[in-house]
Amino acid sequence: MNVHAQPTHRLHLFDPASTDAPFTVADVIDARRAHLDLRVRLGKLKPKSRERDLNFLPKFATDHPAKPVDTCVQEDLLTWLAAHPEWKADSTIRDALAAVIGAFRWAFRDVKLIAWNPYEWPREIRLHPKIRPAMERAEYLAMMVRARPKRQRPRKSPGSPAFRIALKFLWESGPRPDEMRRVQWLHVDWAGVIDLGRESKTFAATGDIRLIPLSNRLLRLLRWLHRKRQPKPGDLVFLNGDGEPWKEDTWEQHFRRWARRAGIPKEKSSYGLRHGFSVAKLEEGRSNKEVADALGHKSTRMVDACYGAHTRTRVEYLRKIVNPAEK
């Protein structure tokens, strides 16, 4: 179904006076598929992300043939999962639910294809959170050293000052990598925070604005960048070595390259810097509430389940608890 080819249908959606057939689950899935295809063509979505959703969306449409959206209920999700006992892994169940709930949320909130969203995450389902490995401070420092420009051997190891600036920001403030890539100068509050406002995952999930705290070192670095570039308010803060915006794939390629040179394990991604920031703050004695606030979380659930679990397995941290003099 072409999302842009049915304005008449959308205008009469759930209108009692309309003679159109009810909008069905299959219609939502078809529209979502077309949207995912378009985003891939525009370079806004990775093909593997599209494929992950399309592993489950057609199955949901097939299992609910011609079901009108206005008859959908939350129980549909549990019934659907029960009909697929082959989905045993938590990650598979999580991906299945995320694909369906995301499709209906998009249809309701973003493009107004449906009058309401019948599905939310089932409270009955408790899945173990997917924990990304935390970056250790020694690993972060090793990457910073490897990416440092070496004037004596520019051809063999030119380094990457732009990468080091972004890396430092991620390590010292704990934002998501995609938040780093979208920060503009107008978001910088020189009092000590970056105010992303509504342009963040935090706002989409909780309705709260996203504030990223800045250390004094980062504030000095940003002031230096601002004096050097003399940017416009709408210019992006973090740029690659060519002065262009960081794209998701090129950022991860750069991170992987310097991580490999620094001997960082393959399973650690740039998101591990956010995890590492959280673990470091917990080990410094910050409360779970303080860490959650810095991360932009509305509750301490993720801090308790993920980041706190990491600290409980660290020998050095545990020894400092019983040997305070070593702090």
N, C-alpha and C positions, 0 to 999 in steps of 0.2 A: 504494500500500500504506500502510495506517495503522500507524505504528510502535507506537502504544499499543494496537492491537487484536489483537496476536498474541503474548501472553505465553507461550502453550503452545508455539508454534513456537520461540520463543527459548530456552525451557527445554531443549528436546530437540535444539538445534542441534549437529550433529556428534556426537551421542550414538549409538554403534553399536547400542544397543538400541532406538533410535527407529525407527519405521516411516515417519516423515515423509519427504517428498521432499527431496533435498539443497537447501540454500540456494544460490540462483544469483546470478550477476552482476546479472540483471534485478531480483531482489529487493532487492539493495543499492541499486541506482539508484532504484527506486521509493521505498524508505524515505528515501533522501537527498532526493528531490524533495519528499516530504511534510514533511520536517524544514525544508527551505528555505522552503516555503510558510508553515509555522507561524511561523518567525522573522520573515518579512516582515509577517505579520498582527500580530505582537506588537510591531512596530517595532524589532526587534533586528537587522534586516538590510535593506540597501537593495535595492529591486527590481532595480536594474541589476546588483548582485552576484549575485542569484539568476539573472538572465537570462544572465549570463556563464557560470555553471556549466552551465545547461541548454542552452547552445549545443553542449555536448560530451557530457554524460552520456548522453542518449538515443542518441547515435551509438555510444557504447561498448557500451551494452546491445544495440543492434541488431546490431553486429558480433560479439557473443559470445552468440548466442541459446542460452538454457537451459544455459549453461556453469556447472557447480557451482563454488562459491568454493574448495572444497578442491582443485580441479584447476588453479587459476590459478597462473601463474608470472610472474616478472619480464619474461620475454621477450614477454609479451602486449602490453606497452606499446610496445615497439619495432615489433612487427608491426602494431599498430594505427596508429601514426604513418606507417609505410611505405604503408599502404593509403589514406592521405589526402595525396597529394602536393600538393593544393591549399593545404595549410597550410604556407606558406613563411616567413612572418615569424616571427622569434624570439618576439615577443609572443604570437602565436597558439599556437605550440607550447607556450610556457610556460603559457598559460591552460588548454590542453587537458590537459596533464599535471597541473597543480594541481587541476583539477576532479576528475579520476579518483582521484588519490592521496589528495586530501582526503576524498573520499566513503568510501573504504575505511578510511582512518585513523579517521574519525569512527565508522564502523560497528564497528570493533574496539575502539578505545580509549574512546569516550564512551558508547556505548549497548550494547556487548557483543552485537551482532547476529551477529558472526562470531567464530570461535575464534582467528583470526590474521589479520594484514594481509599480503597477498601482494605488495604493491607499495610501492616506495620510488623516490625520484628516480633515473632511470637515469644511471649514471656516464658512460656512453658519449656522453651528449648535453651539449654545451658551448654554452650560450647566453650572449650578451652580457647582463650585468645591466642591468636597467632603472634608469637613473640619473636621479634627480629633481634638478632644478636647485637649486643651493645658494643660500640666502639670503645676501646680502652684509651686512656690518656696517652700511654706510650705509643699506641698505634697512630693516634692523631698527630702526635709530635713527629713520628717517623715520616708521615705523609707530608707534613709541612716542610721538613728538611729536604725530602726528595724533590719537592716542587720548587725549592728555593733556586732562583737564578744563580748560575755559576759563571761569572764573567770570564774566568780563565779558560773555560771550555764551552763556549756558547753553542757550538754545533753538536757536541756530544750530549750535553744536558742543559738545554736552554731554560728549563724551569717554566713556571706559569704563575706570575704574580696575581693574575685575575682569579685563578683557581684557588690560590691560597687565601685571598680575601673572602671568597664565598665560603671556603672551608672553615675559616676562623669564625665567621658569623654563625654558621650552623652549630659549631661546637660550643660557643660561648652563650648562645641565646636559646638553643633548642627548638627552632622552628622546623616545620616540614620542608623538604627540599623544594616543593612546588610553591610554598609561600616565599622562600628566598628568591625564586626566579621571578616573582610577580611584584616585588617591592619597588615602589616608585618613590621619588624624592618627596612628593607631597605627603607620603605616608609617614615620613620621619618627623617625630616630635622631639625636638632637641632637648626637651626636659628629661628624656631617657627611655622612650619607648618608640616602637613602630606601630602605628594604628592602621591596620588593614580594614577596619570597619566591616562592611558586609562582604568583602571580597575574600572569603576564606571558608574552609571546610567547617570551622568552628561556628560561623554564623549560620551556615546551611543546616547544621545538625542541631544547634541549640537556640539560635536567634540572638546570641550574644556577639558583640563585636570582638575582634581578635586583636589583642595587644601583645606585642613581642618585646620583652624587656631587653635593654641594652646595657652592657657593662661599660664602665668608664673607658676601657681600652677600645671598645667598639665605637663609642661616641667620638673619641679622638680620631680613629681611623676614618669614620664617615665624614667628619669635618675636613680632614685632609683630602679625601676624595672630592668633596664638594668644591673646595677651593681650586683643586686641580682641573676639574672638568667644567665648572661653571654651568651646571645643567639646568634645563627647564624643569618645572615642577612635575610634569608628566613623564619625564625620562626615567628609565629603570636604573636602579642603584647598582645591581650586580650584573656585569657584562663579561663576556668571554674575552679572550686575548685579542680578538679582532674588533672589539668594541660593539659586538652584536649581542642581542639577548640570548641567554642560555635557553636552549630547548631541552625538553626532558631527556631525549635520547642522547644528545651530545653531552649533556651534563653527566649522565651515568657512564658514558664512554670515557670521559676525562677522569671521573672518579675511579673507575675500574683500572685505568692505565696507571695512575699514580699509586693506587692501592697495591697493584701487582708489583710495582717497583719497590714499594716499601715493605713488601712481604706480608701484606694483610691477607688473611684467609678469604677465599672466594665467597663464602656465604655472607660476608659483611657488606652491606650496601651503604649508600649515603644516608639512608634513614637511620642507620645505626648511630649516627652522630647525635640525633635527637634522643635516642635511647641512652647513649653514653652521657649526655648532658644530665638527664634525669637521674641516672645512677650516681653520678658524681655529686649532685646536689643532695641526694639522700644520704650519701656517705659523709658529707660535710655537716650533717645534722639538720638539714632543712626538713620541715614537716611535709607529710604527704599532701596536705592542702596547699602549701606554698608551691610545691613542685607542680601540682595539677593546675594551679593558677598560671604559672609561668608557661605551661604547655598549651593553655587555652582549653583545658578540660573543665566540664561543668561539675564533675564529681571526681572523687579519688579512686574510682573503681579500677581504671587502667593502671594507675600508679601502684595500687595495692597488688593487683594480679600479675602485672608484667615487670615493672621496674623494681619494685620491692623484692620480687622473687629472685632477681639477679643478685641483689646485695647479700641475700641470705646464703649464697654459695661462694662468696669471696672470702678467702682465708685472711687476707690482710685487713679487711674491714672488720671481720669478726674478732680478730686479735686486738684491734684498737678499742673495741668495746670493753674488753676485760683488762686492757692495759692503757688507760687514758693518757698516761705520761708519754706514750709514743705518738700522740696526735701532733 
